[in-house]
Amino acid sequence: MSSRTVIRGGLVVTASDETHADVLIEDGRVAALAASGTPAAAAWTGDRVIDATGKYVIPGGVDVHTHMELPFGGTFASDTFETGTRAAAWGGTTTIVDFAVQSVGRSLREGLDAWHAKAEGNCAIDYGFHMIVSDVNQETLKEMDLLVEEGVTSFKQFMAYPGVFYSDDGQILRAMQRSAENGGLIMMHAENGIAIDVLVEQALARGETDPRYHGEVRKALLEAEATHRAIRLAQVAGAPLYVVHVSAMEAVAELARARDEGLNVFGETCPQYLFLSTDNLAEPDFEGAKYVCSTPLRPREHQARLWRGLRTNDLQVVSTDHCPFCFTGQKELGRGDFSKIPNGLPGVENRMDLLHQAVVDGHLSRRRWIEIACATPARMFGLYPKKGTLAPGADADVVIYDPHAEQVLSAETHHMNVDYSAYEGRRVTGRVETVLSRGELVIDQREYTGRAGHGAYTPRSTCQYLT
C-alpha cells in the first residue's frame, strides 16, 4: 500500500539549514521539500496532511548511547526495549543504538545474538547495536571484522570496572589496531578503574558510605588521565577514538588538544553533566543515589566548559547513556555502601527537550541542537543520510516540535519505566507534538499510536565523520 503524507507550514530545521518549507513523505521516506506557499508545495496531496504552522519540523533524534535491559550490579536496567523505545519516541528520538554485551569467556556473536533476541519485535523505533568487548583475544579480534561487515561497526571498551568490563592497555591497543584495519570505531569509557577501586576501598574504610562519595572517589583527574591514555593508544594504533560520557573539564581539555593536533578523536557528553551536578549527589536521605552514574556528576563549574565544548565542536554529540534503575529496590541496594548503587540514570525521553531548553537559554543555536542530537550521531555511527536529516531519500523520521509549549519534567508524566525523574520539577520550554518513524505515526498530537515491532534493526556503515 502506497502512502503519502504532507507536512505543511512548519520551520524545517536541520544541521545545515532553517527554512519555512512543506515536506512530502512517500512510502516511508522523504520525497521532497518545497518552500511553503509555492505552487509546487501547494500542488501536493496526501492521505494525511499535518499542519505544522508555528512549529518546528525536525529530524527524529538519534541517541547512540542507551542501555536497555542491561545487567549491572546484580540487577537489570528497568527499561525493556519495548518501554524504552516507546519513551524515546515520546521524547522525539526515532533511532537508538544500544550496547550488546560480550561476557568474559564467551564470543561476540553470542552476546550480539542475545541482544537481538531482546530487541526483535519489541521496539517502537529503529535501532542498531554497538558491541561491548569485554574479553580481547585472537578469536574476538577476528569476530570484530565479521561484525563490521554486517553493520555492527563500533566497539566499546572500558578502562573502568575491573573484574566486569575492564580491558588493560594491551587489550585496548590490540582492539584499536584491529579497528584501524577494519574501519570500526572504538568507543571508550575513560576512567582509571584500577585507581578508583583503591579510592573506593579507602573511602568505605573511613565510613564514607553516602552517595556523594561516589562522585568524590571517581576523580576528574582520573577521567582526564584515562582520556589522555586512550587518545595516545589510539594514536599509536592509527585508529579513530570516540570517548563516551565526557563529564570533566580536564577531559575536554585532553580532547581539544588531540583535535588541535589533527587526530580523529571525538567526544560525547550527556544531559546529566550539562544540567545536574554533585549538588544532586549530596541530596539527603539517600536521595543522592538517584544520581549515581559513571562517569559521575561533577561540580557545577564543569558545566560551562562542556557547553563551550559543544559550541566549539571539541564535543560532537549529546547522547543519554540511558540506563535506568528504580530508586525502590534497585538504587537502594547501595544503602550503607555507595559502591553497590547501580550506576545509571534515566534520560532517553528528556534529551531533545533539555537541549531545546539550551537553545532557549542561549547555550546553543537551533541548528547546533539538531547537529549534536541528530545529524552528527548519525554520521559518527554510519546512519547518515538515512537518519539524522530531512532530505529527499532519507527515512521519514520526523518530529513536529512545539517550541512554545511549556512542560514540567516529572516521574508522574514521563513514560520511562522508572520510579523517579532525574529532572523532577524542572520547567522547560518546548515539547514534542507529533512523531513519525519511517512515515508511520508513533506520536500523534500527544497520543501514542506506535506499536512494539514497528522499529526495525538498522545495520550501519563505518564512521562518516573522519577528517
Disulfide bonds with the S-S distance in Angstrom:
none
